[in-house]
Amino acid sequence: MLKGLGDVGQMMKLQKEFKNIQKKLQKAEMEGESTDGTVKAKVNGEYKVVDIQIDENTLKTVDKRKLEKMIIFAVNDAVDKTKDFAAQEMTKLTGGLNIPGINNFLK
């Protein structure tokens, strides 16, 4: 082994695990909801909105501006859950070490 490069086998294993986590995150979908639960948004691991569900009664009873705020809240909730999930997955890889910039690889 070359001096100063560390265990190449370990590095390759970490790279493989990192790629597996990236694939897992890409397939993941997190659901967020408005405070009253009548609006739900689903976001995938690439932070793309993949679904919005609005309760029928809400459509009949709420004004446009309030509905817009409910949708924004639900989407932001789903994005926050996606970020938390990504952080948890990265913690598995890094063993809890805070490695600067590591989460940038997931964006």
C-alpha positions in Angstrom: 0.0 0.0 0.0 1.2 3.5 -0.7 2.1 5.5 2.3 -0.3 8.3 3.3 -3.3 7.1 1.1 -4.9 5.1 3.9 -6.8 1.9 3.3 -7.9 2.0 -0.4 -10.3 -0.9 0.2 -12.0 1.0 3.0 -12.3 4.1 0.7 -13.9 2.0 -2.0 -16.3 0.5 0.4 -17.3 4.0 1.6 -17.7 5.1 -2.0 -20.0 2.2 -2.7 -22.1 2.8 0.5 -22.3 6.5 -0.5 -23.7 5.6 -4.0 -26.2 3.2 -2.3 -27.4 6.0 -0.1 -27.7 8.4 -3.1 -29.9 5.8 -4.9 -32.0 5.2 -1.7 -32.5 9.0 -1.4 -33.5 9.4 -5.0 -36.2 6.7 -4.6 -37.4 8.1 -1.2 -40.6 10.0 -1.0 -41.6 12.0 2.1 -45.0 13.3 2.9 -45.7 16.6 4.6 -49.0 18.1 5.6 -50.7 21.3 6.6 -51.2 22.0 10.3 -54.8 20.6 10.1 -53.8 17.7 7.9 -56.2 18.6 5.1 -53.5 19.3 2.5 -50.7 16.8 1.9 -47.6 17.1 -0.3 -45.2 14.4 -1.3 -41.6 15.3 -2.2 -39.0 12.8 -3.6 -35.3 12.6 -2.6 -34.4 15.1 -5.3 -36.6 17.7 -3.6 -39.2 17.6 -6.4 -42.9 17.7 -5.6 -44.5 14.5 -6.8 -48.0 14.8 -5.4 -50.4 17.2 -3.8 -53.7 16.1 -2.1 -56.3 18.4 -0.9 -59.3 17.3 1.1 -62.6 17.9 -0.8 -64.3 19.7 2.1 -61.3 22.1 2.3 -61.7 23.0 -1.3 -65.3 24.0 -0.6 -64.7 25.9 2.6 -61.4 27.7 2.5 -60.5 30.8 0.6 -57.8 30.9 -2.1 -55.1 32.6 0.0 -55.5 30.3 2.9 -55.3 27.3 0.6 -52.1 28.6 -0.9 -50.6 29.0 2.5 -51.6 25.4 3.4 -50.0 24.1 0.3 -46.8 26.0 1.0 -46.7 24.6 4.5 -47.3 21.0 3.4 -44.6 21.2 0.8 -42.1 22.8 3.2 -42.9 20.1 5.8 -42.2 17.4 3.2 -38.9 19.1 2.2 -37.8 19.3 5.8 -38.6 15.6 6.3 -36.6 14.8 3.2 -33.6 16.8 4.5 -33.9 15.0 7.9 -34.0 11.6 6.2 -30.9 12.5 4.1 -29.0 13.6 7.2 -29.9 10.4 9.0 -28.7 8.3 6.1 -25.4 10.3 5.9 -24.9 9.8 9.6 -25.0 6.1 9.0 -22.1 6.5 6.5 -20.0 8.9 8.5 -20.6 7.3 11.9 -21.8 10.6 13.3 -18.8 12.6 12.3 -19.6 16.1 11.0 -17.7 16.2 7.7 -17.9 19.7 6.2 -19.6 19.7 2.8 -20.6 16.1 2.8 -24.3 16.9 2.5 -23.6 19.0 -0.6 -23.0 15.8 -2.5 -26.7 14.9 -2.0 -28.0 18.1 -3.6 
